[in-house]
Amino acid sequence: MAEQLLDSVRDFIDGGSILISLAVGYFAQDMSYTLWSGLAGTAVVFLAVVPPWPFMNRNNIKWQPAQNGLAGIRI
C-alpha cells in the first residue's frame, strides 16, 4: 500500500518538476536554468520519498523470525 502511494507521489512530483523546468528553461532561453530547476525537482522528490515517514509504518509487515541458514543442510 505504501509503495503504491510513494510511486504515485514520485510520479506526480517528478512529472510536474519536469514540465516546470522545461518551461523555465524555454522562457529564460537558458539551458542551465532547465538543468538546475530539474535538479531542484529531483531534490524535492528525494525529500518526499526517501525518509521513513511515520504514516508509512502504520501497517508493518510481520516477517518470519530468522533461522539458521544451515539448519536444513546435512553434510
Predicted model as a PDB file, atoms N, CA, C, CB and O in Angstrom, pLDDT in the B-factor column:
MODEL        1                                                                  
ATOM      1  N   MET A   1       0.821  -1.190   0.000  1.00 64.00           N  
ATOM      2  CA  MET A   1       0.000   0.000   0.000  1.00 64.00           C  
ATOM      3  C   MET A   1       0.870   1.261   0.000  1.00 64.00           C  
ATOM      4  CB  MET A   1      -0.937  -0.006   1.207  1.00 64.00           C  
ATOM      5  O   MET A   1       0.655   2.176  -0.795  1.00 64.00           O  
ATOM      6  N   ALA A   2       1.848   1.292   0.897  1.00 69.00           N  
ATOM      7  CA  ALA A   2       2.703   2.475   0.987  1.00 69.00           C  
ATOM      8  C   ALA A   2       3.566   2.630  -0.258  1.00 69.00           C  
ATOM      9  CB  ALA A   2       3.589   2.397   2.230  1.00 69.00           C  
ATOM     10  O   ALA A   2       3.850   3.750  -0.682  1.00 69.00           O  
ATOM     11  N   GLU A   3       3.982   1.517  -0.845  1.00 75.00           N  
ATOM     12  CA  GLU A   3       4.807   1.605  -2.044  1.00 75.00           C  
ATOM     13  C   GLU A   3       4.029   2.218  -3.204  1.00 75.00           C  
ATOM     14  CB  GLU A   3       5.327   0.221  -2.432  1.00 75.00           C  
ATOM     15  O   GLU A   3       4.586   2.985  -3.990  1.00 75.00           O  
ATOM     16  N   GLN A   4       2.756   1.886  -3.313  1.00 81.00           N  
ATOM     17  CA  GLN A   4       1.930   2.454  -4.374  1.00 81.00           C  
ATOM     18  C   GLN A   4       1.753   3.954  -4.168  1.00 81.00           C  
ATOM     19  CB  GLN A   4       0.561   1.757  -4.426  1.00 81.00           C  
ATOM     20  O   GLN A   4       1.776   4.729  -5.125  1.00 81.00           O  
ATOM     21  N   LEU A   5       1.575   4.357  -2.908  1.00 80.00           N  
ATOM     22  CA  LEU A   5       1.439   5.778  -2.615  1.00 80.00           C  
ATOM     23  C   LEU A   5       2.730   6.520  -2.943  1.00 80.00           C  
ATOM     24  CB  LEU A   5       1.063   5.990  -1.144  1.00 80.00           C  
ATOM     25  O   LEU A   5       2.695   7.604  -3.525  1.00 80.00           O  
ATOM     26  N   LEU A   6       3.861   5.941  -2.572  1.00 79.00           N  
ATOM     27  CA  LEU A   6       5.138   6.587  -2.870  1.00 79.00           C  
ATOM     28  C   LEU A   6       5.385   6.671  -4.375  1.00 79.00           C  
ATOM     29  CB  LEU A   6       6.283   5.831  -2.195  1.00 79.00           C  
ATOM     30  O   LEU A   6       5.911   7.671  -4.862  1.00 79.00           O  
ATOM     31  N   ASP A   7       5.012   5.637  -5.104  1.00 84.00           N  
ATOM     32  CA  ASP A   7       5.160   5.687  -6.563  1.00 84.00           C  
ATOM     33  C   ASP A   7       4.295   6.783  -7.163  1.00 84.00           C  
ATOM     34  CB  ASP A   7       4.799   4.335  -7.188  1.00 84.00           C  
ATOM     35  O   ASP A   7       4.731   7.498  -8.065  1.00 84.00           O  
ATOM     36  N   SER A   8       3.079   6.917  -6.671  1.00 87.00           N  
ATOM     37  CA  SER A   8       2.187   7.961  -7.179  1.00 87.00           C  
ATOM     38  C   SER A   8       2.727   9.352  -6.864  1.00 87.00           C  
ATOM     39  CB  SER A   8       0.785   7.799  -6.585  1.00 87.00           C  
ATOM     40  O   SER A   8       2.709  10.238  -7.718  1.00 87.00           O  
ATOM     41  N   VAL A   9       3.208   9.542  -5.634  1.00 83.00           N  
ATOM     42  CA  VAL A   9       3.774  10.840  -5.243  1.00 83.00           C  
ATOM     43  C   VAL A   9       4.999  11.152  -6.083  1.00 83.00           C  
ATOM     44  CB  VAL A   9       4.139  10.852  -3.742  1.00 83.00           C  
ATOM     45  O   VAL A   9       5.161  12.274  -6.562  1.00 83.00           O  
ATOM     46  N   ARG A  10       5.868  10.153  -6.265  1.00 86.00           N  
ATOM     47  CA  ARG A  10       7.078  10.353  -7.058  1.00 86.00           C  
ATOM     48  C   ARG A  10       6.732  10.716  -8.493  1.00 86.00           C  
ATOM     49  CB  ARG A  10       7.952   9.098  -7.029  1.00 86.00           C  
ATOM     50  O   ARG A  10       7.309  11.644  -9.061  1.00 86.00           O  
ATOM     51  N   ASP A  11       5.789   9.983  -9.080  1.00 89.00           N  
ATOM     52  CA  ASP A  11       5.405  10.261 -10.466  1.00 89.00           C  
ATOM     53  C   ASP A  11       4.821  11.656 -10.619  1.00 89.00           C  
ATOM     54  CB  ASP A  11       4.401   9.227 -10.953  1.00 89.00           C  
ATOM     55  O   ASP A  11       5.146  12.372 -11.566  1.00 89.00           O  
ATOM     56  N   PHE A  12       3.952  12.041  -9.678  1.00 90.00           N  
ATOM     57  CA  PHE A  12       3.301  13.345  -9.753  1.00 90.00           C  
ATOM     58  C   PHE A  12       4.310  14.481  -9.613  1.00 90.00           C  
ATOM     59  CB  PHE A  12       2.229  13.461  -8.673  1.00 90.00           C  
ATOM     60  O   PHE A  12       4.320  15.410 -10.421  1.00 90.00           O  
ATOM     61  N   ILE A  13       5.159  14.408  -8.587  1.00 88.00           N  
ATOM     62  CA  ILE A  13       6.125  15.482  -8.361  1.00 88.00           C  
ATOM     63  C   ILE A  13       7.176  15.498  -9.463  1.00 88.00           C  
ATOM     64  CB  ILE A  13       6.798  15.325  -6.989  1.00 88.00           C  
ATOM     65  O   ILE A  13       7.563  16.569  -9.932  1.00 88.00           O  
ATOM     66  N   ASP A  14       7.638  14.333  -9.878  1.00 90.00           N  
ATOM     67  CA  ASP A  14       8.651  14.265 -10.921  1.00 90.00           C  
ATOM     68  C   ASP A  14       8.124  14.801 -12.252  1.00 90.00           C  
ATOM     69  CB  ASP A  14       9.133  12.829 -11.089  1.00 90.00           C  
ATOM     70  O   ASP A  14       8.807  15.564 -12.936  1.00 90.00           O  
ATOM     71  N   GLY A  15       6.924  14.404 -12.608  1.00 92.00           N  
ATOM     72  CA  GLY A  15       6.328  14.903 -13.850  1.00 92.00           C  
ATOM     73  C   GLY A  15       6.110  16.399 -13.815  1.00 92.00           C  
ATOM     74  O   GLY A  15       6.372  17.096 -14.796  1.00 92.00           O  
ATOM     75  N   GLY A  16       5.628  16.895 -12.685  1.00 92.00           N  
ATOM     76  CA  GLY A  16       5.430  18.335 -12.548  1.00 92.00           C  
ATOM     77  C   GLY A  16       6.727  19.115 -12.600  1.00 92.00           C  
ATOM     78  O   GLY A  16       6.793  20.182 -13.209  1.00 92.00           O  
ATOM     79  N   SER A  17       7.765  18.582 -11.958  1.00 91.00           N  
ATOM     80  CA  SER A  17       9.042  19.297 -11.961  1.00 91.00           C  
ATOM     81  C   SER A  17       9.677  19.294 -13.347  1.00 91.00           C  
ATOM     82  CB  SER A  17      10.001  18.674 -10.946  1.00 91.00           C  
ATOM     83  O   SER A  17      10.355  20.250 -13.722  1.00 91.00           O  
ATOM     84  N   ILE A  18       9.461  18.229 -14.106  1.00 92.00           N  
ATOM     85  CA  ILE A  18       9.979  18.197 -15.475  1.00 92.00           C  
ATOM     86  C   ILE A  18       9.301  19.262 -16.324  1.00 92.00           C  
ATOM     87  CB  ILE A  18       9.776  16.806 -16.102  1.00 92.00           C  
ATOM     88  O   ILE A  18       9.962  19.999 -17.055  1.00 92.00           O  
ATOM     89  N   LEU A  19       7.981  19.339 -16.224  1.00 95.00           N  
ATOM     90  CA  LEU A  19       7.258  20.348 -17.003  1.00 95.00           C  
ATOM     91  C   LEU A  19       7.645  21.760 -16.592  1.00 95.00           C  
ATOM     92  CB  LEU A  19       5.755  20.159 -16.846  1.00 95.00           C  
ATOM     93  O   LEU A  19       7.816  22.629 -17.447  1.00 95.00           O  
ATOM     94  N   ILE A  20       7.785  21.997 -15.287  1.00 94.00           N  
ATOM     95  CA  ILE A  20       8.165  23.330 -14.808  1.00 94.00           C  
ATOM     96  C   ILE A  20       9.577  23.679 -15.250  1.00 94.00           C  
ATOM     97  CB  ILE A  20       8.057  23.408 -13.277  1.00 94.00           C  
ATOM     98  O   ILE A  20       9.833  24.802 -15.684  1.00 94.00           O  
ATOM     99  N   SER A  21      10.500  22.719 -15.142  1.00 94.00           N  
ATOM    100  CA  SER A  21      11.883  23.027 -15.524  1.00 94.00           C  
ATOM    101  C   SER A  21      12.001  23.278 -17.020  1.00 94.00           C  
ATOM    102  CB  SER A  21      12.818  21.887 -15.112  1.00 94.00           C  
ATOM    103  O   SER A  21      12.777  24.134 -17.443  1.00 94.00           O  
ATOM    104  N   LEU A  22      11.240  22.541 -17.829  1.00 94.00           N  
ATOM    105  CA  LEU A  22      11.255  22.808 -19.266  1.00 94.00           C  
ATOM    106  C   LEU A  22      10.677  24.182 -19.586  1.00 94.00           C  
ATOM    107  CB  LEU A  22      10.474  21.731 -20.012  1.00 94.00           C  
ATOM    108  O   LEU A  22      11.190  24.887 -20.456  1.00 94.00           O  
ATOM    109  N   ALA A  23       9.619  24.562 -18.889  1.00 95.00           N  
ATOM    110  CA  ALA A  23       9.026  25.879 -19.114  1.00 95.00           C  
ATOM    111  C   ALA A  23       9.980  26.990 -18.683  1.00 95.00           C  
ATOM    112  CB  ALA A  23       7.698  26.001 -18.360  1.00 95.00           C  
ATOM    113  O   ALA A  23      10.126  27.992 -19.384  1.00 95.00           O  
ATOM    114  N   VAL A  24      10.627  26.814 -17.533  1.00 94.00           N  
ATOM    115  CA  VAL A  24      11.584  27.823 -17.057  1.00 94.00           C  
ATOM    116  C   VAL A  24      12.727  27.974 -18.048  1.00 94.00           C  
ATOM    117  CB  VAL A  24      12.135  27.444 -15.663  1.00 94.00           C  
ATOM    118  O   VAL A  24      13.112  29.092 -18.389  1.00 94.00           O  
ATOM    119  N   GLY A  25      13.262  26.870 -18.505  1.00 93.00           N  
ATOM    120  CA  GLY A  25      14.361  26.935 -19.462  1.00 93.00           C  
ATOM    121  C   GLY A  25      13.952  27.526 -20.793  1.00 93.00           C  
ATOM    122  O   GLY A  25      14.725  28.247 -21.424  1.00 93.00           O  
ATOM    123  N   TYR A  26      12.739  27.223 -21.220  1.00 95.00           N  
ATOM    124  CA  TYR A  26      12.272  27.743 -22.503  1.00 95.00           C  
ATOM    125  C   TYR A  26      12.076  29.260 -22.448  1.00 95.00           C  
ATOM    126  CB  TYR A  26      10.963  27.055 -22.907  1.00 95.00           C  
ATOM    127  O   TYR A  26      12.528  29.987 -23.332  1.00 95.00           O  
ATOM    128  N   PHE A  27      11.396  29.725 -21.398  1.00 95.00           N  
ATOM    129  CA  PHE A  27      11.116  31.160 -21.325  1.00 95.00           C  
ATOM    130  C   PHE A  27      12.370  31.969 -21.008  1.00 95.00           C  
ATOM    131  CB  PHE A  27      10.049  31.433 -20.275  1.00 95.00           C  
ATOM    132  O   PHE A  27      12.478  33.125 -21.416  1.00 95.00           O  
ATOM    133  N   ALA A  28      13.320  31.374 -20.284  1.00 94.00           N  
ATOM    134  CA  ALA A  28      14.567  32.078 -19.998  1.00 94.00           C  
ATOM    135  C   ALA A  28      15.570  31.906 -21.134  1.00 94.00           C  
ATOM    136  CB  ALA A  28      15.171  31.579 -18.684  1.00 94.00           C  
ATOM    137  O   ALA A  28      16.564  32.630 -21.193  1.00 94.00           O  
ATOM    138  N   GLN A  29      15.323  30.956 -22.038  1.00 94.00           N  
ATOM    139  CA  GLN A  29      16.237  30.638 -23.130  1.00 94.00           C  
ATOM    140  C   GLN A  29      17.646  30.341 -22.590  1.00 94.00           C  
ATOM    141  CB  GLN A  29      16.284  31.803 -24.145  1.00 94.00           C  
ATOM    142  O   GLN A  29      18.656  30.796 -23.127  1.00 94.00           O  
ATOM    143  N   ASP A  30      17.662  29.559 -21.506  1.00 92.00           N  
ATOM    144  CA  ASP A  30      18.930  29.201 -20.881  1.00 92.00           C  
ATOM    145  C   ASP A  30      18.843  27.753 -20.418  1.00 92.00           C  
ATOM    146  CB  ASP A  30      19.266  30.155 -19.687  1.00 92.00           C  
ATOM    147  O   ASP A  30      17.997  27.398 -19.598  1.00 92.00           O  
ATOM    148  N   MET A  31      19.728  26.927 -20.957  1.00 94.00           N  
ATOM    149  CA  MET A  31      19.710  25.511 -20.634  1.00 94.00           C  
ATOM    150  C   MET A  31      20.101  25.242 -19.181  1.00 94.00           C  
ATOM    151  CB  MET A  31      20.637  24.762 -21.562  1.00 94.00           C  
ATOM    152  O   MET A  31      19.649  24.263 -18.588  1.00 94.00           O  
ATOM    153  N   SER A  32      20.931  26.099 -18.612  1.00 94.00           N  
ATOM    154  CA  SER A  32      21.356  25.886 -17.228  1.00 94.00           C  
ATOM    155  C   SER A  32      20.174  26.052 -16.269  1.00 94.00           C  
ATOM    156  CB  SER A  32      22.489  26.865 -16.854  1.00 94.00           C  
ATOM    157  O   SER A  32      20.113  25.374 -15.244  1.00 94.00           O  
ATOM    158  N   TYR A  33      19.242  26.941 -16.590  1.00 94.00           N  
ATOM    159  CA  TYR A  33      18.040  27.070 -15.752  1.00 94.00           C  
ATOM    160  C   TYR A  33      17.216  25.789 -15.791  1.00 94.00           C  
ATOM    161  CB  TYR A  33      17.180  28.265 -16.215  1.00 94.00           C  
ATOM    162  O   TYR A  33      16.657  25.364 -14.780  1.00 94.00           O  
ATOM    163  N   THR A  34      17.151  25.187 -16.960  1.00 94.00           N  
ATOM    164  CA  THR A  34      16.430  23.924 -17.090  1.00 94.00           C  
ATOM    165  C   THR A  34      17.079  22.845 -16.232  1.00 94.00           C  
ATOM    166  CB  THR A  34      16.385  23.479 -18.559  1.00 94.00           C  
ATOM    167  O   THR A  34      16.393  22.110 -15.521  1.00 94.00           O  
ATOM    168  N   LEU A  35      18.391  22.756 -16.302  1.00 95.00           N  
ATOM    169  CA  LEU A  35      19.091  21.727 -15.542  1.00 95.00           C  
ATOM    170  C   LEU A  35      18.996  21.956 -14.043  1.00 95.00           C  
ATOM    171  CB  LEU A  35      20.540  21.672 -15.957  1.00 95.00           C  
ATOM    172  O   LEU A  35      18.748  21.012 -13.292  1.00 95.00           O  
ATOM    173  N   TRP A  36      19.189  23.201 -13.589  1.00 95.00           N  
ATOM    174  CA  TRP A  36      19.138  23.472 -12.152  1.00 95.00           C  
ATOM    175  C   TRP A  36      17.734  23.319 -11.583  1.00 95.00           C  
ATOM    176  CB  TRP A  36      19.650  24.867 -11.870  1.00 95.00           C  
ATOM    177  O   TRP A  36      17.568  22.809 -10.475  1.00 95.00           O  
ATOM    178  N   SER A  37      16.727  23.753 -12.326  1.00 92.00           N  
ATOM    179  CA  SER A  37      15.363  23.573 -11.816  1.00 92.00           C  
ATOM    180  C   SER A  37      14.968  22.102 -11.838  1.00 92.00           C  
ATOM    181  CB  SER A  37      14.361  24.402 -12.643  1.00 92.00           C  
ATOM    182  O   SER A  37      14.211  21.658 -10.974  1.00 92.00           O  
ATOM    183  N   GLY A  38      15.461  21.340 -12.803  1.00 91.00           N  
ATOM    184  CA  GLY A  38      15.225  19.896 -12.799  1.00 91.00           C  
ATOM    185  C   GLY A  38      15.916  19.215 -11.629  1.00 91.00           C  
ATOM    186  O   GLY A  38      15.369  18.285 -11.036  1.00 91.00           O  
ATOM    187  N   LEU A  39      17.112  19.673 -11.298  1.00 94.00           N  
ATOM    188  CA  LEU A  39      17.819  19.141 -10.136  1.00 94.00           C  
ATOM    189  C   LEU A  39      17.087  19.486  -8.846  1.00 94.00           C  
ATOM    190  CB  LEU A  39      19.250  19.680 -10.089  1.00 94.00           C  
ATOM    191  O   LEU A  39      17.029  18.664  -7.932  1.00 94.00           O  
ATOM    192  N   ALA A  40      16.531  20.679  -8.761  1.00 93.00           N  
ATOM    193  CA  ALA A  40      15.752  21.057  -7.581  1.00 93.00           C  
ATOM    194  C   ALA A  40      14.503  20.180  -7.459  1.00 93.00           C  
ATOM    195  CB  ALA A  40      15.355  22.549  -7.651  1.00 93.00           C  
ATOM    196  O   ALA A  40      14.129  19.785  -6.354  1.00 93.00           O  
ATOM    197  N   GLY A  41      13.864  19.878  -8.573  1.00 91.00           N  
ATOM    198  CA  GLY A  41      12.706  18.982  -8.545  1.00 91.00           C  
ATOM    199  C   GLY A  41      13.082  17.583  -8.101  1.00 91.00           C  
ATOM    200  O   GLY A  41      12.327  16.929  -7.382  1.00 91.00           O  
ATOM    201  N   THR A  42      14.250  17.123  -8.531  1.00 90.00           N  
ATOM    202  CA  THR A  42      14.727  15.813  -8.089  1.00 90.00           C  
ATOM    203  C   THR A  42      14.994  15.815  -6.596  1.00 90.00           C  
ATOM    204  CB  THR A  42      15.993  15.414  -8.849  1.00 90.00           C  
ATOM    205  O   THR A  42      14.721  14.820  -5.925  1.00 90.00           O  
ATOM    206  N   ALA A  43      15.526  16.915  -6.055  1.00 92.00           N  
ATOM    207  CA  ALA A  43      15.762  17.025  -4.613  1.00 92.00           C  
ATOM    208  C   ALA A  43      14.447  17.005  -3.838  1.00 92.00           C  
ATOM    209  CB  ALA A  43      16.539  18.309  -4.294  1.00 92.00           C  
ATOM    210  O   ALA A  43      14.371  16.410  -2.763  1.00 92.00           O  
ATOM    211  N   VAL A  44      13.412  17.652  -4.376  1.00 89.00           N  
ATOM    212  CA  VAL A  44      12.099  17.634  -3.726  1.00 89.00           C  
ATOM    213  C   VAL A  44      11.534  16.218  -3.713  1.00 89.00           C  
ATOM    214  CB  VAL A  44      11.122  18.594  -4.441  1.00 89.00           C  
ATOM    215  O   VAL A  44      10.979  15.779  -2.706  1.00 89.00           O  
ATOM    216  N   VAL A  45      11.674  15.505  -4.826  1.00 88.00           N  
ATOM    217  CA  VAL A  45      11.213  14.115  -4.881  1.00 88.00           C  
ATOM    218  C   VAL A  45      11.977  13.268  -3.871  1.00 88.00           C  
ATOM    219  CB  VAL A  45      11.383  13.536  -6.305  1.00 88.00           C  
ATOM    220  O   VAL A  45      11.387  12.428  -3.191  1.00 88.00           O  
ATOM    221  N   PHE A  46      13.278  13.484  -3.770  1.00 89.00           N  
ATOM    222  CA  PHE A  46      14.099  12.740  -2.816  1.00 89.00           C  
ATOM    223  C   PHE A  46      13.617  12.982  -1.386  1.00 89.00           C  
ATOM    224  CB  PHE A  46      15.580  13.139  -2.954  1.00 89.00           C  
ATOM    225  O   PHE A  46      13.477  12.037  -0.610  1.00 89.00           O  
ATOM    226  N   LEU A  47      13.365  14.243  -1.037  1.00 87.00           N  
ATOM    227  CA  LEU A  47      12.914  14.559   0.318  1.00 87.00           C  
ATOM    228  C   LEU A  47      11.509  14.043   0.605  1.00 87.00           C  
ATOM    229  CB  LEU A  47      12.957  16.052   0.539  1.00 87.00           C  
ATOM    230  O   LEU A  47      11.181  13.760   1.757  1.00 87.00           O  
ATOM    231  N   ALA A  48      10.686  13.917  -0.415  1.00 83.00           N  
ATOM    232  CA  ALA A  48       9.325  13.438  -0.209  1.00 83.00           C  
ATOM    233  C   ALA A  48       9.237  11.924  -0.113  1.00 83.00           C  
ATOM    234  CB  ALA A  48       8.443  13.919  -1.320  1.00 83.00           C  
ATOM    235  O   ALA A  48       8.340  11.399   0.546  1.00 83.00           O  
ATOM    236  N   VAL A  49      10.155  11.214  -0.761  1.00 82.00           N  
ATOM    237  CA  VAL A  49      10.014   9.761  -0.892  1.00 82.00           C  
ATOM    238  C   VAL A  49      10.973   8.984   0.005  1.00 82.00           C  
ATOM    239  CB  VAL A  49      10.234   9.356  -2.327  1.00 82.00           C  
ATOM    240  O   VAL A  49      10.588   7.945   0.540  1.00 82.00           O  
ATOM    241  N   VAL A  50      12.192   9.444   0.186  1.00 81.00           N  
ATOM    242  CA  VAL A  50      13.212   8.629   0.850  1.00 81.00           C  
ATOM    243  C   VAL A  50      13.071   8.536   2.367  1.00 81.00           C  
ATOM    244  CB  VAL A  50      14.552   9.172   0.530  1.00 81.00           C  
ATOM    245  O   VAL A  50      13.218   7.433   2.893  1.00 81.00           O  
ATOM    246  N   PRO A  51      12.794   9.622   3.119  1.00 78.00           N  
ATOM    247  CA  PRO A  51      12.760   9.485   4.583  1.00 78.00           C  
ATOM    248  C   PRO A  51      11.680   8.510   5.046  1.00 78.00           C  
ATOM    249  CB  PRO A  51      12.530  10.846   5.230  1.00 78.00           C  
ATOM    250  O   PRO A  51      10.658   8.346   4.380  1.00 78.00           O  
ATOM    251  N   PRO A  52      11.909   7.865   6.191  1.00 74.00           N  
ATOM    252  CA  PRO A  52      10.911   6.935   6.733  1.00 74.00           C  
ATOM    253  C   PRO A  52       9.795   7.696   7.451  1.00 74.00           C  
ATOM    254  CB  PRO A  52      11.576   5.930   7.700  1.00 74.00           C  
ATOM    255  O   PRO A  52       9.828   7.825   8.675  1.00 74.00           O  
ATOM    256  N   TRP A  53       8.841   8.185   6.728  1.00 73.00           N  
ATOM    257  CA  TRP A  53       7.744   8.948   7.322  1.00 73.00           C  
ATOM    258  C   TRP A  53       6.893   8.044   8.200  1.00 73.00           C  
ATOM    259  CB  TRP A  53       6.878   9.603   6.228  1.00 73.00           C  
ATOM    260  O   TRP A  53       6.661   6.887   7.848  1.00 73.00           O  
ATOM    261  N   PRO A  54       6.417   8.554   9.349  1.00 76.00           N  
ATOM    262  CA  PRO A  54       5.662   7.710  10.294  1.00 76.00           C  
ATOM    263  C   PRO A  54       4.377   7.126   9.711  1.00 76.00           C  
ATOM    264  CB  PRO A  54       5.320   8.512  11.521  1.00 76.00           C  
ATOM    265  O   PRO A  54       4.005   6.008  10.065  1.00 76.00           O  
ATOM    266  N   PHE A  55       3.697   7.842   8.838  1.00 71.00           N  
ATOM    267  CA  PHE A  55       2.443   7.318   8.317  1.00 71.00           C  
ATOM    268  C   PHE A  55       2.655   6.127   7.392  1.00 71.00           C  
ATOM    269  CB  PHE A  55       1.696   8.405   7.585  1.00 71.00           C  
ATOM    270  O   PHE A  55       1.703   5.418   7.066  1.00 71.00           O  
ATOM    271  N   MET A  56       3.887   5.903   6.968  1.00 69.00           N  
ATOM    272  CA  MET A  56       4.171   4.742   6.133  1.00 69.00           C  
ATOM    273  C   MET A  56       4.319   3.466   6.952  1.00 69.00           C  
ATOM    274  CB  MET A  56       5.428   4.980   5.327  1.00 69.00           C  
ATOM    275  O   MET A  56       4.266   2.366   6.400  1.00 69.00           O  
ATOM    276  N   ASN A  57       4.504   3.603   8.266  1.00 71.00           N  
ATOM    277  CA  ASN A  57       4.741   2.447   9.125  1.00 71.00           C  
ATOM    278  C   ASN A  57       3.486   2.009   9.880  1.00 71.00           C  
ATOM    279  CB  ASN A  57       5.844   2.760  10.110  1.00 71.00           C  
ATOM    280  O   ASN A  57       3.589   1.289  10.873  1.00 71.00           O  
ATOM    281  N   ARG A  58       2.333   2.421   9.438  1.00 74.00           N  
ATOM    282  CA  ARG A  58       1.094   2.042  10.134  1.00 74.00           C  
ATOM    283  C   ARG A  58       0.804   0.559  10.026  1.00 74.00           C  
ATOM    284  CB  ARG A  58      -0.078   2.824   9.581  1.00 74.00           C  
ATOM    285  O   ARG A  58       0.386  -0.058  11.006  1.00 74.00           O  
ATOM    286  N   ASN A  59       1.012  -0.020   8.876  1.00 72.00           N  
ATOM    287  CA  ASN A  59       0.707  -1.436   8.653  1.00 72.00           C  
ATOM    288  C   ASN A  59       2.004  -2.180   8.340  1.00 72.00           C  
ATOM    289  CB  ASN A  59      -0.329  -1.615   7.495  1.00 72.00           C  
ATOM    290  O   ASN A  59       2.279  -2.527   7.192  1.00 72.00           O  
ATOM    291  N   ASN A  60       2.775  -2.410   9.368  1.00 73.00           N  
ATOM    292  CA  ASN A  60       4.048  -3.091   9.161  1.00 73.00           C  
ATOM    293  C   ASN A  60       3.830  -4.534   8.752  1.00 73.00           C  
ATOM    294  CB  ASN A  60       4.901  -3.027  10.422  1.00 73.00           C  
ATOM    295  O   ASN A  60       2.833  -5.155   9.119  1.00 73.00           O  
ATOM    296  N   ILE A  61       4.766  -5.054   7.993  1.00 74.00           N  
ATOM    297  CA  ILE A  61       4.733  -6.448   7.578  1.00 74.00           C  
ATOM    298  C   ILE A  61       5.357  -7.284   8.690  1.00 74.00           C  
ATOM    299  CB  ILE A  61       5.482  -6.658   6.217  1.00 74.00           C  
ATOM    300  O   ILE A  61       6.439  -6.960   9.180  1.00 74.00           O  
ATOM    301  N   LYS A  62       4.687  -8.344   9.083  1.00 79.00           N  
ATOM    302  CA  LYS A  62       5.227  -9.244  10.100  1.00 79.00           C  
ATOM    303  C   LYS A  62       6.070 -10.303   9.402  1.00 79.00           C  
ATOM    304  CB  LYS A  62       4.084  -9.902  10.946  1.00 79.00           C  
ATOM    305  O   LYS A  62       5.537 -11.202   8.752  1.00 79.00           O  
ATOM    306  N   TRP A  63       7.374 -10.193   9.538  1.00 80.00           N  
ATOM    307  CA  TRP A  63       8.286 -11.126   8.911  1.00 80.00           C  
ATOM    308  C   TRP A  63       8.478 -12.346   9.803  1.00 80.00           C  
ATOM    309  CB  TRP A  63       9.632 -10.453   8.618  1.00 80.00           C  
ATOM    310  O   TRP A  63       8.326 -12.258  11.021  1.00 80.00           O  
ATOM    311  N   GLN A  64       8.807 -13.472   9.204  1.00 80.00           N  
ATOM    312  CA  GLN A  64       9.116 -14.662   9.984  1.00 80.00           C  
ATOM    313  C   GLN A  64      10.454 -14.457  10.672  1.00 80.00           C  
ATOM    314  CB  GLN A  64       9.138 -15.932   9.090  1.00 80.00           C  
ATOM    315  O   GLN A  64      11.325 -13.757  10.155  1.00 80.00           O  
ATOM    316  N   PRO A  65      10.616 -15.071  11.846  1.00 79.00           N  
ATOM    317  CA  PRO A  65      11.905 -14.918  12.521  1.00 79.00           C  
ATOM    318  C   PRO A  65      13.027 -15.581  11.728  1.00 79.00           C  
ATOM    319  CB  PRO A  65      11.840 -15.510  13.932  1.00 79.00           C  
ATOM    320  O   PRO A  65      12.813 -16.550  10.999  1.00 79.00           O  
ATOM    321  N   ALA A  66      14.211 -15.039  11.889  1.00 72.00           N  
ATOM    322  CA  ALA A  66      15.373 -15.569  11.175  1.00 72.00           C  
ATOM    323  C   ALA A  66      15.721 -16.957  11.699  1.00 72.00           C  
ATOM    324  CB  ALA A  66      16.584 -14.619  11.319  1.00 72.00           C  
ATOM    325  O   ALA A  66      15.598 -17.239  12.891  1.00 72.00           O  
ATOM    326  N   GLN A  67      16.151 -17.802  10.797  1.00 69.00           N  
ATOM    327  CA  GLN A  67      16.564 -19.151  11.170  1.00 69.00           C  
ATOM    328  C   GLN A  67      17.997 -19.346  10.715  1.00 69.00           C  
ATOM    329  CB  GLN A  67      15.624 -20.232  10.547  1.00 69.00           C  
ATOM    330  O   GLN A  67      18.518 -18.605   9.881  1.00 69.00           O  
ATOM    331  N   ASN A  68      18.609 -20.352  11.283  1.00 67.00           N  
ATOM    332  CA  ASN A  68      19.959 -20.686  10.860  1.00 67.00           C  
ATOM    333  C   ASN A  68      19.911 -21.170   9.409  1.00 67.00           C  
ATOM    334  CB  ASN A  68      20.589 -21.768  11.796  1.00 67.00           C  
ATOM    335  O   ASN A  68      19.139 -22.068   9.072  1.00 67.00           O  
ATOM    336  N   GLY A  69      20.727 -20.578   8.569  1.00 63.00           N  
ATOM    337  CA  GLY A  69      20.711 -20.924   7.161  1.00 63.00           C  
ATOM    338  C   GLY A  69      21.179 -22.343   6.869  1.00 63.00           C  
ATOM    339  O   GLY A  69      20.844 -22.894   5.821  1.00 63.00           O  
ATOM    340  N   LEU A  70      21.930 -22.934   7.752  1.00 62.00           N  
ATOM    341  CA  LEU A  70      22.466 -24.272   7.526  1.00 62.00           C  
ATOM    342  C   LEU A  70      21.667 -25.351   8.253  1.00 62.00           C  
ATOM    343  CB  LEU A  70      23.912 -24.327   7.966  1.00 62.00           C  
ATOM    344  O   LEU A  70      22.072 -26.513   8.264  1.00 62.00           O  
ATOM    345  N   ALA A  71      20.543 -24.986   8.857  1.00 59.00           N  
ATOM    346  CA  ALA A  71      19.788 -25.957   9.660  1.00 59.00           C  
ATOM    347  C   ALA A  71      19.257 -27.110   8.806  1.00 59.00           C  
ATOM    348  CB  ALA A  71      18.624 -25.262  10.370  1.00 59.00           C  
ATOM    349  O   ALA A  71      19.213 -28.242   9.287  1.00 59.00           O  
ATOM    350  N   GLY A  72      18.858 -26.866   7.575  1.00 60.00           N  
ATOM    351  CA  GLY A  72      18.288 -27.909   6.744  1.00 60.00           C  
ATOM    352  C   GLY A  72      19.312 -28.650   5.905  1.00 60.00           C  
ATOM    353  O   GLY A  72      18.956 -29.594   5.199  1.00 60.00           O  
ATOM    354  N   ILE A  73      20.576 -28.248   5.962  1.00 63.00           N  
ATOM    355  CA  ILE A  73      21.598 -28.871   5.131  1.00 63.00           C  
ATOM    356  C   ILE A  73      22.392 -29.876   5.972  1.00 63.00           C  
ATOM    357  CB  ILE A  73      22.541 -27.796   4.515  1.00 63.00           C  
ATOM    358  O   ILE A  73      22.897 -29.546   7.045  1.00 63.00           O  
ATOM    359  N   ARG A  74      22.488 -31.079   5.475  1.00 63.00           N  
ATOM    360  CA  ARG A  74      23.282 -32.095   6.179  1.00 63.00           C  
ATOM    361  C   ARG A  74      24.454 -32.469   5.291  1.00 63.00           C  
ATOM    362  CB  ARG A  74      22.420 -33.362   6.537  1.00 63.00           C  
ATOM    363  O   ARG A  74      24.290 -32.879   4.142  1.00 63.00           O  
ATOM    364  N   ILE A  75      25.606 -32.319   5.842  1.00 65.00           N  
ATOM    365  CA  ILE A  75      26.832 -32.593   5.090  1.00 65.00           C  
ATOM    366  C   ILE A  75      27.459 -33.886   5.561  1.00 65.00           C  
ATOM    367  CB  ILE A  75      27.831 -31.439   5.232  1.00 65.00           C  
ATOM    368  O   ILE A  75      28.502 -34.289   5.047  1.00 65.00           O  
TER     369      ILE A  75                                                      
ENDMDL                                                                          
END                                                                             
